[in-house]
């Protein structure tokens, strides 16, 4: 039985949403990690310019 056009479109949309969700999770996680307490020996390191400062 051949695949229908609707099923193929659904697969593409689902894959795109999963990819975007993964990128968003990594980005948000990176910002949270940079804004958390610094690990030992990282206290004097500079914050990257791309990471926003978040008030607690």
mmCIF entry with sequence, helices, sheets and N, C-alpha, C, O atoms, coordinates in Angstrom:
data_MODEL
# 
_entry.id   MODEL 
# 
_entity.id                         1 
_entity.type                       polymer 
_entity.pdbx_number_of_molecules   1 
# 
_entity_poly.entity_id                      1 
_entity_poly.type                           'polypeptide(L)' 
_entity_poly.nstd_linkage                   no 
_entity_poly.nstd_monomer                   no 
_entity_poly.pdbx_seq_one_letter_code       
;(UNK)(UNK)(UNK)(UNK)(UNK)(UNK)(UNK)(UNK)(UNK)(UNK)(UNK)(UNK)(UNK)(UNK)(UNK)(UNK)
(UNK)(UNK)(UNK)(UNK)(UNK)(UNK)(UNK)(UNK)(UNK)(UNK)(UNK)(UNK)(UNK)(UNK)(UNK)(UNK)
(UNK)(UNK)(UNK)(UNK)(UNK)(UNK)(UNK)(UNK)(UNK)(UNK)(UNK)(UNK)(UNK)(UNK)(UNK)(UNK)
(UNK)(UNK)(UNK)(UNK)(UNK)(UNK)(UNK)(UNK)
;
_entity_poly.pdbx_seq_one_letter_code_can   XXXXXXXXXXXXXXXXXXXXXXXXXXXXXXXXXXXXXXXXXXXXXXXXXXXXXXXX 
_entity_poly.pdbx_strand_id                 A 
# 
loop_
_entity_poly_seq.entity_id 
_entity_poly_seq.num 
_entity_poly_seq.mon_id 
_entity_poly_seq.hetero 
1 1  UNK n 
1 2  UNK n 
1 3  UNK n 
1 4  UNK n 
1 5  UNK n 
1 6  UNK n 
1 7  UNK n 
1 8  UNK n 
1 9  UNK n 
1 10 UNK n 
1 11 UNK n 
1 12 UNK n 
1 13 UNK n 
1 14 UNK n 
1 15 UNK n 
1 16 UNK n 
1 17 UNK n 
1 18 UNK n 
1 19 UNK n 
1 20 UNK n 
1 21 UNK n 
1 22 UNK n 
1 23 UNK n 
1 24 UNK n 
1 25 UNK n 
1 26 UNK n 
1 27 UNK n 
1 28 UNK n 
1 29 UNK n 
1 30 UNK n 
1 31 UNK n 
1 32 UNK n 
1 33 UNK n 
1 34 UNK n 
1 35 UNK n 
1 36 UNK n 
1 37 UNK n 
1 38 UNK n 
1 39 UNK n 
1 40 UNK n 
1 41 UNK n 
1 42 UNK n 
1 43 UNK n 
1 44 UNK n 
1 45 UNK n 
1 46 UNK n 
1 47 UNK n 
1 48 UNK n 
1 49 UNK n 
1 50 UNK n 
1 51 UNK n 
1 52 UNK n 
1 53 UNK n 
1 54 UNK n 
1 55 UNK n 
1 56 UNK n 
# 
_struct_asym.id          A 
_struct_asym.entity_id   1 
# 
_struct_conf.conf_type_id            HELX_P 
_struct_conf.id                      HELX_P1 
_struct_conf.pdbx_PDB_helix_id       AA1 
_struct_conf.beg_label_comp_id       UNK 
_struct_conf.beg_label_asym_id       A 
_struct_conf.beg_label_seq_id        5 
_struct_conf.pdbx_beg_PDB_ins_code   ? 
_struct_conf.end_label_comp_id       UNK 
_struct_conf.end_label_asym_id       A 
_struct_conf.end_label_seq_id        35 
_struct_conf.pdbx_end_PDB_ins_code   ? 
_struct_conf.beg_auth_comp_id        UNK 
_struct_conf.beg_auth_asym_id        A 
_struct_conf.beg_auth_seq_id         5 
_struct_conf.end_auth_comp_id        UNK 
_struct_conf.end_auth_asym_id        A 
_struct_conf.end_auth_seq_id         35 
_struct_conf.pdbx_PDB_helix_class    1 
_struct_conf.details                 ? 
_struct_conf.pdbx_PDB_helix_length   31 
# 
_struct_conf_type.id          HELX_P 
_struct_conf_type.criteria    ? 
_struct_conf_type.reference   ? 
# 
loop_
_atom_site.group_PDB 
_atom_site.id 
_atom_site.type_symbol 
_atom_site.label_atom_id 
_atom_site.label_alt_id 
_atom_site.label_comp_id 
_atom_site.label_asym_id 
_atom_site.label_entity_id 
_atom_site.label_seq_id 
_atom_site.pdbx_PDB_ins_code 
_atom_site.Cartn_x 
_atom_site.Cartn_y 
_atom_site.Cartn_z 
_atom_site.occupancy 
_atom_site.B_iso_or_equiv 
_atom_site.pdbx_formal_charge 
_atom_site.auth_seq_id 
_atom_site.auth_comp_id 
_atom_site.auth_asym_id 
_atom_site.auth_atom_id 
_atom_site.pdbx_PDB_model_num 
ATOM 1   N N  . UNK A 1 1  ? 0.848  -1.181 0.000  1.00 0.00 ? 1  UNK A N  1 
ATOM 2   C CA . UNK A 1 1  ? 0.000  0.000  0.000  1.00 0.00 ? 1  UNK A CA 1 
ATOM 3   C C  . UNK A 1 1  ? 0.894  1.244  0.000  1.00 0.00 ? 1  UNK A C  1 
ATOM 4   O O  . UNK A 1 1  ? 1.755  1.358  0.872  1.00 0.00 ? 1  UNK A O  1 
ATOM 5   N N  . UNK A 1 2  ? 0.727  2.174  -0.933 1.00 0.00 ? 2  UNK A N  1 
ATOM 6   C CA . UNK A 1 2  ? 1.555  3.389  -0.976 1.00 0.00 ? 2  UNK A CA 1 
ATOM 7   C C  . UNK A 1 2  ? 1.188  4.351  0.150  1.00 0.00 ? 2  UNK A C  1 
ATOM 8   O O  . UNK A 1 2  ? 0.053  4.389  0.625  1.00 0.00 ? 2  UNK A O  1 
ATOM 9   N N  . UNK A 1 3  ? 2.204  5.136  0.562  1.00 0.00 ? 3  UNK A N  1 
ATOM 10  C CA . UNK A 1 3  ? 1.969  6.141  1.605  1.00 0.00 ? 3  UNK A CA 1 
ATOM 11  C C  . UNK A 1 3  ? 1.186  7.301  1.030  1.00 0.00 ? 3  UNK A C  1 
ATOM 12  O O  . UNK A 1 3  ? 1.389  7.690  -0.120 1.00 0.00 ? 3  UNK A O  1 
ATOM 13  N N  . UNK A 1 4  ? 0.301  7.846  1.824  1.00 0.00 ? 4  UNK A N  1 
ATOM 14  C CA . UNK A 1 4  ? -0.476 8.991  1.359  1.00 0.00 ? 4  UNK A CA 1 
ATOM 15  C C  . UNK A 1 4  ? 0.322  10.272 1.556  1.00 0.00 ? 4  UNK A C  1 
ATOM 16  O O  . UNK A 1 4  ? 1.250  10.314 2.363  1.00 0.00 ? 4  UNK A O  1 
ATOM 17  N N  . UNK A 1 5  ? -0.032 11.293 0.833  1.00 0.00 ? 5  UNK A N  1 
ATOM 18  C CA . UNK A 1 5  ? 0.652  12.585 0.915  1.00 0.00 ? 5  UNK A CA 1 
ATOM 19  C C  . UNK A 1 5  ? 0.499  13.190 2.307  1.00 0.00 ? 5  UNK A C  1 
ATOM 20  O O  . UNK A 1 5  ? 1.440  13.803 2.809  1.00 0.00 ? 5  UNK A O  1 
ATOM 21  N N  . UNK A 1 6  ? -0.655 13.035 2.940  1.00 0.00 ? 6  UNK A N  1 
ATOM 22  C CA . UNK A 1 6  ? -0.892 13.585 4.272  1.00 0.00 ? 6  UNK A CA 1 
ATOM 23  C C  . UNK A 1 6  ? 0.002  12.956 5.319  1.00 0.00 ? 6  UNK A C  1 
ATOM 24  O O  . UNK A 1 6  ? 0.477  13.652 6.217  1.00 0.00 ? 6  UNK A O  1 
ATOM 25  N N  . UNK A 1 7  ? 0.242  11.668 5.230  1.00 0.00 ? 7  UNK A N  1 
ATOM 26  C CA . UNK A 1 7  ? 1.099  10.974 6.178  1.00 0.00 ? 7  UNK A CA 1 
ATOM 27  C C  . UNK A 1 7  ? 2.544  11.445 6.047  1.00 0.00 ? 7  UNK A C  1 
ATOM 28  O O  . UNK A 1 7  ? 3.243  11.582 7.051  1.00 0.00 ? 7  UNK A O  1 
ATOM 29  N N  . UNK A 1 8  ? 2.992  11.691 4.831  1.00 0.00 ? 8  UNK A N  1 
ATOM 30  C CA . UNK A 1 8  ? 4.354  12.168 4.594  1.00 0.00 ? 8  UNK A CA 1 
ATOM 31  C C  . UNK A 1 8  ? 4.536  13.583 5.146  1.00 0.00 ? 8  UNK A C  1 
ATOM 32  O O  . UNK A 1 8  ? 5.562  13.886 5.754  1.00 0.00 ? 8  UNK A O  1 
ATOM 33  N N  . UNK A 1 9  ? 3.563  14.429 4.939  1.00 0.00 ? 9  UNK A N  1 
ATOM 34  C CA . UNK A 1 9  ? 3.624  15.798 5.462  1.00 0.00 ? 9  UNK A CA 1 
ATOM 35  C C  . UNK A 1 9  ? 3.642  15.789 6.985  1.00 0.00 ? 9  UNK A C  1 
ATOM 36  O O  . UNK A 1 9  ? 4.370  16.563 7.607  1.00 0.00 ? 9  UNK A O  1 
ATOM 37  N N  . UNK A 1 10 ? 2.845  14.919 7.580  1.00 0.00 ? 10 UNK A N  1 
ATOM 38  C CA . UNK A 1 10 ? 2.812  14.797 9.040  1.00 0.00 ? 10 UNK A CA 1 
ATOM 39  C C  . UNK A 1 10 ? 4.185  14.400 9.578  1.00 0.00 ? 10 UNK A C  1 
ATOM 40  O O  . UNK A 1 10 ? 4.623  14.936 10.596 1.00 0.00 ? 10 UNK A O  1 
ATOM 41  N N  . UNK A 1 11 ? 4.858  13.487 8.923  1.00 0.00 ? 11 UNK A N  1 
ATOM 42  C CA . UNK A 1 11 ? 6.182  13.049 9.358  1.00 0.00 ? 11 UNK A CA 1 
ATOM 43  C C  . UNK A 1 11 ? 7.198  14.190 9.280  1.00 0.00 ? 11 UNK A C  1 
ATOM 44  O O  . UNK A 1 11 ? 8.028  14.345 10.176 1.00 0.00 ? 11 UNK A O  1 
ATOM 45  N N  . UNK A 1 12 ? 7.135  14.976 8.228  1.00 0.00 ? 12 UNK A N  1 
ATOM 46  C CA . UNK A 1 12 ? 8.064  16.097 8.059  1.00 0.00 ? 12 UNK A CA 1 
ATOM 47  C C  . UNK A 1 12 ? 7.822  17.147 9.142  1.00 0.00 ? 12 UNK A C  1 
ATOM 48  O O  . UNK A 1 12 ? 8.771  17.657 9.737  1.00 0.00 ? 12 UNK A O  1 
ATOM 49  N N  . UNK A 1 13 ? 6.565  17.467 9.394  1.00 0.00 ? 13 UNK A N  1 
ATOM 50  C CA . UNK A 1 13 ? 6.228  18.468 10.408 1.00 0.00 ? 13 UNK A CA 1 
ATOM 51  C C  . UNK A 1 13 ? 6.650  17.976 11.792 1.00 0.00 ? 13 UNK A C  1 
ATOM 52  O O  . UNK A 1 13 ? 7.207  18.746 12.574 1.00 0.00 ? 13 UNK A O  1 
ATOM 53  N N  . UNK A 1 14 ? 6.394  16.714 12.103 1.00 0.00 ? 14 UNK A N  1 
ATOM 54  C CA . UNK A 1 14 ? 6.764  16.158 13.391 1.00 0.00 ? 14 UNK A CA 1 
ATOM 55  C C  . UNK A 1 14 ? 8.279  16.174 13.587 1.00 0.00 ? 14 UNK A C  1 
ATOM 56  O O  . UNK A 1 14 ? 8.755  16.511 14.671 1.00 0.00 ? 14 UNK A O  1 
ATOM 57  N N  . UNK A 1 15 ? 9.033  15.817 12.565 1.00 0.00 ? 15 UNK A N  1 
ATOM 58  C CA . UNK A 1 15 ? 10.489 15.838 12.640 1.00 0.00 ? 15 UNK A CA 1 
ATOM 59  C C  . UNK A 1 15 ? 11.005 17.263 12.841 1.00 0.00 ? 15 UNK A C  1 
ATOM 60  O O  . UNK A 1 15 ? 11.922 17.480 13.632 1.00 0.00 ? 15 UNK A O  1 
ATOM 61  N N  . UNK A 1 16 ? 10.427 18.230 12.135 1.00 0.00 ? 16 UNK A N  1 
ATOM 62  C CA . UNK A 1 16 ? 10.838 19.630 12.285 1.00 0.00 ? 16 UNK A CA 1 
ATOM 63  C C  . UNK A 1 16 ? 10.554 20.129 13.702 1.00 0.00 ? 16 UNK A C  1 
ATOM 64  O O  . UNK A 1 16 ? 11.384 20.820 14.292 1.00 0.00 ? 16 UNK A O  1 
ATOM 65  N N  . UNK A 1 17 ? 9.390  19.785 14.249 1.00 0.00 ? 17 UNK A N  1 
ATOM 66  C CA . UNK A 1 17 ? 9.056  20.215 15.611 1.00 0.00 ? 17 UNK A CA 1 
ATOM 67  C C  . UNK A 1 17 ? 9.988  19.590 16.640 1.00 0.00 ? 17 UNK A C  1 
ATOM 68  O O  . UNK A 1 17 ? 10.396 20.254 17.593 1.00 0.00 ? 17 UNK A O  1 
ATOM 69  N N  . UNK A 1 18 ? 10.326 18.326 16.455 1.00 0.00 ? 18 UNK A N  1 
ATOM 70  C CA . UNK A 1 18 ? 11.263 17.682 17.376 1.00 0.00 ? 18 UNK A CA 1 
ATOM 71  C C  . UNK A 1 18 ? 12.638 18.341 17.302 1.00 0.00 ? 18 UNK A C  1 
ATOM 72  O O  . UNK A 1 18 ? 13.287 18.540 18.329 1.00 0.00 ? 18 UNK A O  1 
ATOM 73  N N  . UNK A 1 19 ? 13.078 18.677 16.105 1.00 0.00 ? 19 UNK A N  1 
ATOM 74  C CA . UNK A 1 19 ? 14.369 19.349 15.940 1.00 0.00 ? 19 UNK A CA 1 
ATOM 75  C C  . UNK A 1 19 ? 14.384 20.720 16.597 1.00 0.00 ? 19 UNK A C  1 
ATOM 76  O O  . UNK A 1 19 ? 15.333 21.072 17.297 1.00 0.00 ? 19 UNK A O  1 
ATOM 77  N N  . UNK A 1 20 ? 13.324 21.493 16.367 1.00 0.00 ? 20 UNK A N  1 
ATOM 78  C CA . UNK A 1 20 ? 13.240 22.821 16.986 1.00 0.00 ? 20 UNK A CA 1 
ATOM 79  C C  . UNK A 1 20 ? 13.150 22.727 18.506 1.00 0.00 ? 20 UNK A C  1 
ATOM 80  O O  . UNK A 1 20 ? 13.738 23.543 19.217 1.00 0.00 ? 20 UNK A O  1 
ATOM 81  N N  . UNK A 1 21 ? 12.423 21.743 18.999 1.00 0.00 ? 21 UNK A N  1 
ATOM 82  C CA . UNK A 1 21 ? 12.322 21.557 20.444 1.00 0.00 ? 21 UNK A CA 1 
ATOM 83  C C  . UNK A 1 21 ? 13.663 21.203 21.064 1.00 0.00 ? 21 UNK A C  1 
ATOM 84  O O  . UNK A 1 21 ? 13.994 21.681 22.149 1.00 0.00 ? 21 UNK A O  1 
ATOM 85  N N  . UNK A 1 22 ? 14.435 20.369 20.381 1.00 0.00 ? 22 UNK A N  1 
ATOM 86  C CA . UNK A 1 22 ? 15.762 20.006 20.875 1.00 0.00 ? 22 UNK A CA 1 
ATOM 87  C C  . UNK A 1 22 ? 16.681 21.224 20.914 1.00 0.00 ? 22 UNK A C  1 
ATOM 88  O O  . UNK A 1 22 ? 17.399 21.432 21.892 1.00 0.00 ? 22 UNK A O  1 
ATOM 89  N N  . UNK A 1 23 ? 16.661 22.027 19.853 1.00 0.00 ? 23 UNK A N  1 
ATOM 90  C CA . UNK A 1 23 ? 17.496 23.238 19.806 1.00 0.00 ? 23 UNK A CA 1 
ATOM 91  C C  . UNK A 1 23 ? 17.084 24.207 20.912 1.00 0.00 ? 23 UNK A C  1 
ATOM 92  O O  . UNK A 1 23 ? 17.944 24.806 21.557 1.00 0.00 ? 23 UNK A O  1 
ATOM 93  N N  . UNK A 1 24 ? 15.780 24.368 21.139 1.00 0.00 ? 24 UNK A N  1 
ATOM 94  C CA . UNK A 1 24 ? 15.305 25.257 22.202 1.00 0.00 ? 24 UNK A CA 1 
ATOM 95  C C  . UNK A 1 24 ? 15.728 24.741 23.574 1.00 0.00 ? 24 UNK A C  1 
ATOM 96  O O  . UNK A 1 24 ? 16.134 25.527 24.430 1.00 0.00 ? 24 UNK A O  1 
ATOM 97  N N  . UNK A 1 25 ? 15.640 23.433 23.790 1.00 0.00 ? 25 UNK A N  1 
ATOM 98  C CA . UNK A 1 25 ? 16.021 22.864 25.089 1.00 0.00 ? 25 UNK A CA 1 
ATOM 99  C C  . UNK A 1 25 ? 17.511 23.058 25.351 1.00 0.00 ? 25 UNK A C  1 
ATOM 100 O O  . UNK A 1 25 ? 17.904 23.388 26.470 1.00 0.00 ? 25 UNK A O  1 
ATOM 101 N N  . UNK A 1 26 ? 18.335 22.859 24.339 1.00 0.00 ? 26 UNK A N  1 
ATOM 102 C CA . UNK A 1 26 ? 19.782 23.046 24.500 1.00 0.00 ? 26 UNK A CA 1 
ATOM 103 C C  . UNK A 1 26 ? 20.098 24.511 24.768 1.00 0.00 ? 26 UNK A C  1 
ATOM 104 O O  . UNK A 1 26 ? 20.932 24.818 25.619 1.00 0.00 ? 26 UNK A O  1 
ATOM 105 N N  . UNK A 1 27 ? 19.437 25.424 24.045 1.00 0.00 ? 27 UNK A N  1 
ATOM 106 C CA . UNK A 1 27 ? 19.685 26.862 24.245 1.00 0.00 ? 27 UNK A CA 1 
ATOM 107 C C  . UNK A 1 27 ? 19.275 27.308 25.648 1.00 0.00 ? 27 UNK A C  1 
ATOM 108 O O  . UNK A 1 27 ? 20.044 27.982 26.333 1.00 0.00 ? 27 UNK A O  1 
ATOM 109 N N  . UNK A 1 28 ? 18.087 26.943 26.071 1.00 0.00 ? 28 UNK A N  1 
ATOM 110 C CA . UNK A 1 28 ? 17.603 27.342 27.398 1.00 0.00 ? 28 UNK A CA 1 
ATOM 111 C C  . UNK A 1 28 ? 18.460 26.707 28.486 1.00 0.00 ? 28 UNK A C  1 
ATOM 112 O O  . UNK A 1 28 ? 18.772 27.352 29.487 1.00 0.00 ? 28 UNK A O  1 
ATOM 113 N N  . UNK A 1 29 ? 18.838 25.455 28.298 1.00 0.00 ? 29 UNK A N  1 
ATOM 114 C CA . UNK A 1 29 ? 19.694 24.785 29.264 1.00 0.00 ? 29 UNK A CA 1 
ATOM 115 C C  . UNK A 1 29 ? 21.064 25.432 29.372 1.00 0.00 ? 29 UNK A C  1 
ATOM 116 O O  . UNK A 1 29 ? 21.617 25.538 30.467 1.00 0.00 ? 29 UNK A O  1 
ATOM 117 N N  . UNK A 1 30 ? 21.615 25.866 28.244 1.00 0.00 ? 30 UNK A N  1 
ATOM 118 C CA . UNK A 1 30 ? 22.920 26.535 28.266 1.00 0.00 ? 30 UNK A CA 1 
ATOM 119 C C  . UNK A 1 30 ? 22.846 27.867 29.002 1.00 0.00 ? 30 UNK A C  1 
ATOM 120 O O  . UNK A 1 30 ? 23.737 28.193 29.787 1.00 0.00 ? 30 UNK A O  1 
ATOM 121 N N  . UNK A 1 31 ? 21.794 28.634 28.754 1.00 0.00 ? 31 UNK A N  1 
ATOM 122 C CA . UNK A 1 31 ? 21.627 29.910 29.457 1.00 0.00 ? 31 UNK A CA 1 
ATOM 123 C C  . UNK A 1 31 ? 21.472 29.669 30.955 1.00 0.00 ? 31 UNK A C  1 
ATOM 124 O O  . UNK A 1 31 ? 22.057 30.392 31.761 1.00 0.00 ? 31 UNK A O  1 
ATOM 125 N N  . UNK A 1 32 ? 20.694 28.668 31.331 1.00 0.00 ? 32 UNK A N  1 
ATOM 126 C CA . UNK A 1 32 ? 20.509 28.358 32.756 1.00 0.00 ? 32 UNK A CA 1 
ATOM 127 C C  . UNK A 1 32 ? 21.817 27.915 33.381 1.00 0.00 ? 32 UNK A C  1 
ATOM 128 O O  . UNK A 1 32 ? 22.117 28.296 34.513 1.00 0.00 ? 32 UNK A O  1 
ATOM 129 N N  . UNK A 1 33 ? 22.593 27.126 32.676 1.00 0.00 ? 33 UNK A N  1 
ATOM 130 C CA . UNK A 1 33 ? 23.863 26.647 33.223 1.00 0.00 ? 33 UNK A CA 1 
ATOM 131 C C  . UNK A 1 33 ? 24.837 27.805 33.421 1.00 0.00 ? 33 UNK A C  1 
ATOM 132 O O  . UNK A 1 33 ? 25.500 27.885 34.455 1.00 0.00 ? 33 UNK A O  1 
ATOM 133 N N  . UNK A 1 34 ? 24.929 28.700 32.442 1.00 0.00 ? 34 UNK A N  1 
ATOM 134 C CA . UNK A 1 34 ? 25.838 29.842 32.572 1.00 0.00 ? 34 UNK A CA 1 
ATOM 135 C C  . UNK A 1 34 ? 25.414 30.783 33.686 1.00 0.00 ? 34 UNK A C  1 
ATOM 136 O O  . UNK A 1 34 ? 26.262 31.442 34.289 1.00 0.00 ? 34 UNK A O  1 
ATOM 137 N N  . UNK A 1 35 ? 24.114 30.860 33.972 1.00 0.00 ? 35 UNK A N  1 
ATOM 138 C CA . UNK A 1 35 ? 23.631 31.750 35.016 1.00 0.00 ? 35 UNK A CA 1 
ATOM 139 C C  . UNK A 1 35 ? 23.583 31.084 36.384 1.00 0.00 ? 35 UNK A C  1 
ATOM 140 O O  . UNK A 1 35 ? 23.269 31.748 37.372 1.00 0.00 ? 35 UNK A O  1 
ATOM 141 N N  . UNK A 1 36 ? 23.881 29.803 36.468 1.00 0.00 ? 36 UNK A N  1 
ATOM 142 C CA . UNK A 1 36 ? 23.886 29.114 37.751 1.00 0.00 ? 36 UNK A CA 1 
ATOM 143 C C  . UNK A 1 36 ? 25.212 29.365 38.464 1.00 0.00 ? 36 UNK A C  1 
ATOM 144 O O  . UNK A 1 36 ? 26.104 30.026 37.932 1.00 0.00 ? 36 UNK A O  1 
ATOM 145 N N  . UNK A 1 37 ? 25.323 28.830 39.664 1.00 0.00 ? 37 UNK A N  1 
ATOM 146 C CA . UNK A 1 37 ? 26.570 28.959 40.412 1.00 0.00 ? 37 UNK A CA 1 
ATOM 147 C C  . UNK A 1 37 ? 27.697 28.312 39.619 1.00 0.00 ? 37 UNK A C  1 
ATOM 148 O O  . UNK A 1 37 ? 27.537 27.228 39.057 1.00 0.00 ? 37 UNK A O  1 
ATOM 149 N N  . UNK A 1 38 ? 28.823 28.982 39.583 1.00 0.00 ? 38 UNK A N  1 
ATOM 150 C CA . UNK A 1 38 ? 29.954 28.490 38.811 1.00 0.00 ? 38 UNK A CA 1 
ATOM 151 C C  . UNK A 1 38 ? 30.610 27.288 39.473 1.00 0.00 ? 38 UNK A C  1 
ATOM 152 O O  . UNK A 1 38 ? 30.727 27.247 40.698 1.00 0.00 ? 38 UNK A O  1 
ATOM 153 N N  . UNK A 1 39 ? 31.040 26.308 38.681 1.00 0.00 ? 39 UNK A N  1 
ATOM 154 C CA . UNK A 1 39 ? 31.783 25.185 39.253 1.00 0.00 ? 39 UNK A CA 1 
ATOM 155 C C  . UNK A 1 39 ? 33.132 25.646 39.810 1.00 0.00 ? 39 UNK A C  1 
ATOM 156 O O  . UNK A 1 39 ? 33.581 26.754 39.517 1.00 0.00 ? 39 UNK A O  1 
ATOM 157 N N  . UNK A 1 40 ? 33.771 24.801 40.607 1.00 0.00 ? 40 UNK A N  1 
ATOM 158 C CA . UNK A 1 40 ? 35.065 25.121 41.197 1.00 0.00 ? 40 UNK A CA 1 
ATOM 159 C C  . UNK A 1 40 ? 36.053 25.485 40.097 1.00 0.00 ? 40 UNK A C  1 
ATOM 160 O O  . UNK A 1 40 ? 36.107 24.823 39.061 1.00 0.00 ? 40 UNK A O  1 
ATOM 161 N N  . UNK A 1 41 ? 36.831 26.537 40.322 1.00 0.00 ? 41 UNK A N  1 
ATOM 162 C CA . UNK A 1 41 ? 37.836 27.075 39.394 1.00 0.00 ? 41 UNK A CA 1 
ATOM 163 C C  . UNK A 1 41 ? 37.237 27.806 38.198 1.00 0.00 ? 41 UNK A C  1 
ATOM 164 O O  . UNK A 1 41 ? 37.982 28.208 37.305 1.00 0.00 ? 41 UNK A O  1 
ATOM 165 N N  . UNK A 1 42 ? 35.934 27.990 38.148 1.00 0.00 ? 42 UNK A N  1 
ATOM 166 C CA . UNK A 1 42 ? 35.316 28.745 37.066 1.00 0.00 ? 42 UNK A CA 1 
ATOM 167 C C  . UNK A 1 42 ? 34.790 30.089 37.559 1.00 0.00 ? 42 UNK A C  1 
ATOM 168 O O  . UNK A 1 42 ? 34.208 30.842 36.779 1.00 0.00 ? 42 UNK A O  1 
ATOM 169 N N  . UNK A 1 43 ? 34.983 30.405 38.846 1.00 0.00 ? 43 UNK A N  1 
ATOM 170 C CA . UNK A 1 43 ? 34.402 31.628 39.403 1.00 0.00 ? 43 UNK A CA 1 
ATOM 171 C C  . UNK A 1 43 ? 34.943 32.891 38.743 1.00 0.00 ? 43 UNK A C  1 
ATOM 172 O O  . UNK A 1 43 ? 34.224 33.885 38.635 1.00 0.00 ? 43 UNK A O  1 
ATOM 173 N N  . UNK A 1 44 ? 36.201 32.868 38.300 1.00 0.00 ? 44 UNK A N  1 
ATOM 174 C CA . UNK A 1 44 ? 36.805 34.079 37.736 1.00 0.00 ? 44 UNK A CA 1 
ATOM 175 C C  . UNK A 1 44 ? 36.726 34.124 36.213 1.00 0.00 ? 44 UNK A C  1 
ATOM 176 O O  . UNK A 1 44 ? 37.311 35.025 35.612 1.00 0.00 ? 44 UNK A O  1 
ATOM 177 N N  . UNK A 1 45 ? 36.043 33.212 35.577 1.00 0.00 ? 45 UNK A N  1 
ATOM 178 C CA . UNK A 1 45 ? 35.933 33.190 34.119 1.00 0.00 ? 45 UNK A CA 1 
ATOM 179 C C  . UNK A 1 45 ? 34.896 34.204 33.652 1.00 0.00 ? 45 UNK A C  1 
ATOM 180 O O  . UNK A 1 45 ? 33.935 34.504 34.361 1.00 0.00 ? 45 UNK A O  1 
ATOM 181 N N  . UNK A 1 46 ? 35.106 34.724 32.454 1.00 0.00 ? 46 UNK A N  1 
ATOM 182 C CA . UNK A 1 46 ? 34.181 35.701 31.877 1.00 0.00 ? 46 UNK A CA 1 
ATOM 183 C C  . UNK A 1 46 ? 32.939 35.007 31.334 1.00 0.00 ? 46 UNK A C  1 
ATOM 184 O O  . UNK A 1 46 ? 33.015 33.896 30.810 1.00 0.00 ? 46 UNK A O  1 
ATOM 185 N N  . UNK A 1 47 ? 31.798 35.673 31.464 1.00 0.00 ? 47 UNK A N  1 
ATOM 186 C CA . UNK A 1 47 ? 30.549 35.186 30.882 1.00 0.00 ? 47 UNK A CA 1 
ATOM 187 C C  . UNK A 1 47 ? 30.568 35.520 29.389 1.00 0.00 ? 47 UNK A C  1 
ATOM 188 O O  . UNK A 1 47 ? 30.938 36.636 29.025 1.00 0.00 ? 47 UNK A O  1 
ATOM 189 N N  . UNK A 1 48 ? 30.177 34.579 28.510 1.00 0.00 ? 48 UNK A N  1 
ATOM 190 C CA . UNK A 1 48 ? 30.118 34.892 27.078 1.00 0.00 ? 48 UNK A CA 1 
ATOM 191 C C  . UNK A 1 48 ? 29.129 36.022 26.812 1.00 0.00 ? 48 UNK A C  1 
ATOM 192 O O  . UNK A 1 48 ? 28.114 36.136 27.498 1.00 0.00 ? 48 UNK A O  1 
ATOM 193 N N  . UNK A 1 49 ? 29.424 36.855 25.820 1.00 0.00 ? 49 UNK A N  1 
ATOM 194 C CA . UNK A 1 49 ? 28.561 37.993 25.493 1.00 0.00 ? 49 UNK A CA 1 
ATOM 195 C C  . UNK A 1 49 ? 27.168 37.564 25.048 1.00 0.00 ? 49 UNK A C  1 
ATOM 196 O O  . UNK A 1 49 ? 26.203 38.305 25.235 1.00 0.00 ? 49 UNK A O  1 
ATOM 197 N N  . UNK A 1 50 ? 27.055 36.379 24.465 1.00 0.00 ? 50 UNK A N  1 
ATOM 198 C CA . UNK A 1 50 ? 25.768 35.933 23.931 1.00 0.00 ? 50 UNK A CA 1 
ATOM 199 C C  . UNK A 1 50 ? 24.797 35.516 25.034 1.00 0.00 ? 50 UNK A C  1 
ATOM 200 O O  . UNK A 1 50 ? 23.591 35.454 24.792 1.00 0.00 ? 50 UNK A O  1 
ATOM 201 N N  . UNK A 1 51 ? 25.292 35.231 26.235 1.00 0.00 ? 51 UNK A N  1 
ATOM 202 C CA . UNK A 1 51 ? 24.444 34.771 27.339 1.00 0.00 ? 51 UNK A CA 1 
ATOM 203 C C  . UNK A 1 51 ? 23.925 35.985 28.121 1.00 0.00 ? 51 UNK A C  1 
ATOM 204 O O  . UNK A 1 51 ? 24.714 36.772 28.641 1.00 0.00 ? 51 UNK A O  1 
ATOM 205 N N  . UNK A 1 52 ? 22.596 36.134 28.202 1.00 0.00 ? 52 UNK A N  1 
ATOM 206 C CA . UNK A 1 52 ? 22.035 37.295 28.913 1.00 0.00 ? 52 UNK A CA 1 
ATOM 207 C C  . UNK A 1 52 ? 22.187 37.147 30.429 1.00 0.00 ? 52 UNK A C  1 
ATOM 208 O O  . UNK A 1 52 ? 22.197 36.036 30.960 1.00 0.00 ? 52 UNK A O  1 
ATOM 209 N N  . UNK A 1 53 ? 22.304 38.279 31.107 1.00 0.00 ? 53 UNK A N  1 
ATOM 210 C CA . UNK A 1 53 ? 22.360 38.303 32.580 1.00 0.00 ? 53 UNK A CA 1 
ATOM 211 C C  . UNK A 1 53 ? 20.929 38.218 33.101 1.00 0.00 ? 53 UNK A C  1 
ATOM 212 O O  . UNK A 1 53 ? 20.065 38.976 32.659 1.00 0.00 ? 53 UNK A O  1 
ATOM 213 N N  . UNK A 1 54 ? 20.670 37.306 34.035 1.00 0.00 ? 54 UNK A N  1 
ATOM 214 C CA . UNK A 1 54 ? 19.345 37.127 34.593 1.00 0.00 ? 54 UNK A CA 1 
ATOM 215 C C  . UNK A 1 54 ? 19.407 37.446 36.088 1.00 0.00 ? 54 UNK A C  1 
ATOM 216 O O  . UNK A 1 54 ? 20.208 36.873 36.826 1.00 0.00 ? 54 UNK A O  1 
ATOM 217 N N  . UNK A 1 55 ? 18.537 38.381 36.524 1.00 0.00 ? 55 UNK A N  1 
ATOM 218 C CA . UNK A 1 55 ? 18.463 38.734 37.940 1.00 0.00 ? 55 UNK A CA 1 
ATOM 219 C C  . UNK A 1 55 ? 17.744 37.649 38.692 1.00 0.00 ? 55 UNK A C  1 
ATOM 220 O O  . UNK A 1 55 ? 16.787 37.066 38.182 1.00 0.00 ? 55 UNK A O  1 
ATOM 221 N N  . UNK A 1 56 ? 18.192 37.365 39.905 1.00 0.00 ? 56 UNK A N  1 
ATOM 222 C CA . UNK A 1 56 ? 17.567 36.292 40.700 1.00 0.00 ? 56 UNK A CA 1 
ATOM 223 C C  . UNK A 1 56 ? 16.547 36.861 41.636 1.00 0.00 ? 56 UNK A C  1 
ATOM 224 O O  . UNK A 1 56 ? 15.915 36.117 42.387 1.00 0.00 ? 56 UNK A O  1 
# 
